[in-house]
């Protein structure tokens, strides 16, 4: 009898989830469903969870708060998957979360008109560390936390089930992975293709995206509304599109009736793609310039020449990678904005991001 009981006891400890117990009074943010547990809030770890393992998070008084992914190398020690004690972190969990996220996107977008969208925005969709972007029939994912990395198989399986026939490419080549003790990873995860090029629709514009070589997951989806604004304001205007990348602000402006757009970027490849994007939208190339130039210098030379535009768009890359570059970045932003204001015609518009 004692032997049997001892056996059961062992079994239980083996399958028991490890738990993270918080310092006194550190449970407030979790009770408000903020999904992060910082390392300083942790009093004790019971069990020996590995990176990405699922753990229960308990308040100092032992009450259950949430269930999440443990990340021993990160200051964000746990990212919560669920605040529902009955919910297990299994295949069905990821299917449910993904289905929910996709259902919301289908309400927000007319996919016949806009089919380049973020399907999963990490914590906002209850999937910390997971980004999934849709580009027509290609999905691009980033697994940015230990938990996301650990669950990649279930996540990819859920994607294949939700989007049968779509290709899946991984772009986990992001610096933040280092903070989670992870190396960069890229490559096809499902239905590989010869090239990463895919044409998406955004508000009816045709846009070339390269999911393998493009910035981020291939494209700046977060600027969709800004491009739409550029289109609305552009009618009859001469436009300078600084840091033009693949020239999608230019396409938007010309579709909105701009008289002429000058694209400016340092990258030859970006400007080449900008030309292809103009062609894909059957725009009149005589209304477009492609200027391979350093925007800092170009703005100054336009100012010196007295050349002005009805609308100037400034959508620079990030000038600061970390705190130590903050002041230099501020000077950079101030510089381009100040000179840009000087080359906007009186009554014209500066679109700055
Ligand atoms: N506005 C773009 C996104 C900008 S990405 C869009 O809507 O898609 C930043 C771009 O700035 C990149 O294409 C990069 O090549 C370019 N760039 C970075 N520094 C530059 C500089 N000093 N002068 C000109 N282009 C620069």
Boltz pocket constraint, residues with backbone or C-beta under 6 A from the ligand:
constraints:
  - pocket:
      binder: B
      contacts: [[A, 220], [A, 223], [A, 242], [A, 243], [A, 244], [A, 245], [A, 246], [A, 247], [A, 248], [A, 249], [A, 264], [A, 265], [A, 266], [A, 267], [A, 270], [A, 293], [A, 294], [A, 295], [A, 296], [A, 315], [A, 316], [A, 317]]
      max_distance: 6.0
